[in-house]
Amino acid sequence: MWKRKSTRVQAQLPFLNHQYVERNKSSAFLDLLSRTELDWKESLPDNLKSLPVKEQEILDRCRQIQMQHLNKEISISKRETDTAGISFPY
């Protein structure tokens, strides 16, 4: 019985090794991309020059929405702890 399981695992080892290697290659590639600085905003054609501004506006709006939700969660958390008689020093 153990022999059958071990041969099944051994048969899967090349596949698992391949997955492991591919995952690490992908991770290394993404790490390399994240450390690379690109100056793509300076060489944009005229019809695309407004894109970085729009991108920043969208990112600012996303941050604002995230902070609203975070503030709601914190206020709910404070309310729940206040009613339980537990207080936090913030």
Secondary structure, DSSP 8 states (H G I E B T S, - for coil): -HHHHHHHHHHHHHHHHHHHHHHHHHHHHHHHHHH----TTTT--GGGTTHHHHHHHHHHHHHHHHHHHHHHHHHHHHHHHHHTT-----
